[in-house]
Amino acid sequence: MNVTRPSEGDAYRWIEPTTTDDAEERATNLLNDIEKINIQLGDRDRRSPETGERLHDREYWLWRSKALRVRTNKLKEYRQLKRWLKKRHTK
């Protein structure tokens, strides 16, 4: 699964959860996605999903830039969810 599709993560949009279970599930999914991105970022031998060939330097750095942006936005959402959950648990 390629978590770092260019369409993902370009704009961070907060959508408030409807339930605590929803927030916890989203937080878990985000952590899983972040871990997958971290694993992908550790692979300097990144291959093109279309051709299977190793990315050239320019392609790799463009891909890496997008992956970092996606990861940053997922981290923002995760932190927002944790704050939301903390507020709910302190009420």
C-alpha positions in Angstrom: 0.0 0.0 0.0 1.4 3.4 -1.0 0.4 5.7 1.8 2.0 8.7 0.3 -0.1 9.4 -2.7 0.4 13.0 -3.9 -3.3 13.8 -3.5 -3.1 13.0 0.2 -1.8 15.4 2.8 -1.5 18.4 0.6 -4.0 20.3 2.7 -4.7 19.7 6.4 -8.4 19.8 7.2 -9.7 19.1 10.7 -12.9 17.1 10.8 -14.2 16.8 14.3 -14.9 13.2 15.4 -18.5 12.2 16.2 -17.7 9.8 19.0 -14.8 8.9 21.2 -14.6 5.5 19.4 -14.4 7.3 16.1 -11.5 9.5 17.4 -9.6 6.5 18.8 -10.0 4.5 15.6 -8.8 7.5 13.5 -5.8 8.0 15.9 -4.9 4.4 15.5 -5.2 4.5 11.7 -3.1 7.7 11.6 -0.3 6.1 13.7 -0.3 3.1 11.4 -0.1 5.4 8.3 2.7 7.4 9.9 4.7 4.3 10.7 4.3 3.1 7.1 5.5 6.4 5.8 8.5 6.3 8.1 9.4 2.8 6.8 9.0 4.1 3.2 11.2 7.1 4.0 13.9 4.8 5.3 14.1 3.1 1.9 16.6 5.0 -0.2 16.1 2.4 -2.9 12.6 3.6 -3.6 11.0 2.1 -6.7 8.4 3.6 -9.0 5.0 1.9 -8.5 4.3 2.0 -12.2 7.6 0.7 -13.6 9.4 -0.9 -10.7 12.5 1.0 -11.6 14.5 2.8 -9.0 13.7 6.5 -8.7 16.3 8.9 -10.1 17.6 11.5 -7.6 15.2 14.3 -8.6 12.2 12.0 -8.6 13.2 10.6 -5.2 13.6 14.0 -3.6 10.2 15.1 -5.0 8.6 12.0 -3.7 10.3 12.4 -0.3 9.1 16.0 -0.1 5.5 14.9 -0.7 5.9 12.0 1.8 7.2 14.4 4.5 4.3 16.7 3.9 1.8 13.9 4.2 3.4 12.7 7.4 3.4 16.2 8.9 -0.3 16.6 8.1 -1.1 13.2 9.6 0.9 14.1 12.7 -1.1 17.4 13.0 -4.4 15.5 12.8 -3.2 12.9 15.3 -2.2 15.6 17.8 -5.6 17.3 17.3 -7.4 14.0 17.9 -5.4 13.5 21.1 -6.3 17.0 22.3 -10.0 16.3 21.5 -9.9 13.0 23.4 -8.2 14.6 26.4 -10.9 17.3 26.6 -13.6 14.6 26.4 -12.0 12.5 29.2 -11.6 15.5 31.5 -15.3 16.5 31.3 
